[in-house]
Each structure stands twice: as structure tokens, then as C-alpha cells.
């Protein structure tokens, strides 16, 4: 009798418990407080507030109808579009001319930089020719020198070029665009070559057996396969050219030839207190194109930055 009772109790203990009973037992267990998490959230909140404060301050200054630096508060108190209308209607500071010049320089510069970089990366990745490795090392070595060392030479060179071809000399956006294209084969070639190397070379060999040449393989097959990295390089080039200031401030002098960054700087330096509202309004509008480019090519940007390392 005792042995049968013990066997029955053992069988009942080994039987699976109902789901409700297991849930009650799991919720009744004491959970340990995670004491090392709160400071991470606090640090994230502080970093977010630190990053958003300049944006909020510029927004407050742009919407302030007074439009002066002394009357601007960190938080917007009144809302008005007066600074935007004054900026758009100003004849002394042609904002939309600056905006157009920046679009031309950044847009065309991005297209040509991506094309030049992709062509060079294809040659370094797929072709075998004398000087290929020294050429890559020379590109890497050139990136170690500060860009400002070339500014005096570029200024003198384009000053002389302007005497022969005024359309591409100093104080022209086309001359500035040529300078930007001169640096297109920098770090972009290494980034593109790393992605080109992940494309199987057997695909090129199969295309050659069908009679395709290097140009046809490059334009019809390879560029489609490396579209993510092209989008990545395009985004980086556009944002860099859109916000470039130092070289543009040296090359562009006239108001009608200036880019957006140089023009807004001249607006701020004319009277920092009086035109601060107009400067803030222009800065808000200037931030729209890079944001739109990032949002439009966000998936390609992430894929282009990570796919090379994953493969």
C-alpha cells in the first residue's frame, strides 16, 4: 500500500504541469532589479538633448519675427514667416541664386565623382597592368597630406587659367567644379574597389566568352551589381560638396557666383545681430536637400556600407 502510494506521488510529480500553473510560478519568482540600465537611458537622453538643442535654437531664431540675435530665445515663443519672406525678397543677398549654384555644383560633382571613382575602381579591381599596386598606394599616400596645402597652388593655377578660359577660372562655379573633380579619386576608389572585389570574376569571364568587351561589362553588368556602393559614395559626395566652404570661399567672390554656404556666411558677417533671423531661415532651407537624399537612399546606404564586410 505504501509502495503504491509513493509510486503514484512520483508519477504525479513527473507529470507535466498545466500552462496556467507554470505561468503563475514564473510570475511569482522574484526578479532581480537591473541596476546598471538607468544611467544608459539618462546618457542617451542627455546626448539627444545636446544634439537637438542647436536645431531647436535655429528653428526658434528663424520663426522669431524680430529677427535679431539678441532677441532669440532657445525655445520658440512666437511664430512668424517674416525672416523667410525677407530672405527671399532680398536683392542684396540672392538666396535662390546661391541655392541654384549649390545644386549645380553638388549635383554635377556627385555624378562625375561617382563615375570617375567607379571607372578607376573597375580598372584597379578587374584589369591587370603595370603600376596597378603603386597607383593604389599613391592614392592612399596622397590622402595623408592636408588638403589646405594645395590651396595656394590651385589659386594660382586657376588664376592663370582664367586669363585664357574665363569660363573656368577663378570666381566661377565651373572652375570650382573642376577642382572638386580633381579629388574624386581619393578614398572613393578604395571604398569602391573593396566592393568591386566581392563581385565574382567568373561573371566577367562568362561575358567575355559571349563576346562582350570591358566597356560593355562595366556599363551593362558591373554597375548594376555594385549599385549599393554607388549610392553610398553618391550620398557621401553630395553631402560633402553641399557643405564645402573653405575652397568655395577662396574661389567665389561675387554674390551671384557664391554657393549657399559662402553666401550665408557673407549674410551673417554683414551684420551678425541684424540678419541672424534670415541666416537661421536660410540654414533651415539649406538642410533640406541632404535630408531628402539620405531618406531617399537610406536602404542603399546601409547595404553599401555593410555588404562589403559581410561578403
Buried (B, 14 or more C-beta within 10 A) or exposed (E): EEEEEEEEEEEEEEEEEEEEEEEEEEEEEEEEEEEEEEEEEEEEEEEEEEEEEEEEBBBBBBBBEBBBBEBBEEEBEEEBEBBBEBBBEEEEBBBEBBBBBBBBBBBBBBEBBBBBBBBBBBBBBBEEEEEEEEBBEEBEEEEEEEEEEBBEEBBEBBEEBBEEEEEBBBBBBBBBBBBBBEBBBBBBBBBBBBBBBBBEEEEBEEBEEEEBEBEBBBEEBBBEBBEBBBBBBBBBBBBBBBBBEEBBBBBBEEBEBBBBBBBBBBBBEEEEEEBBBBBBBBBBBBBEBBEEBEEEBEEBBEBBBEBBEEE
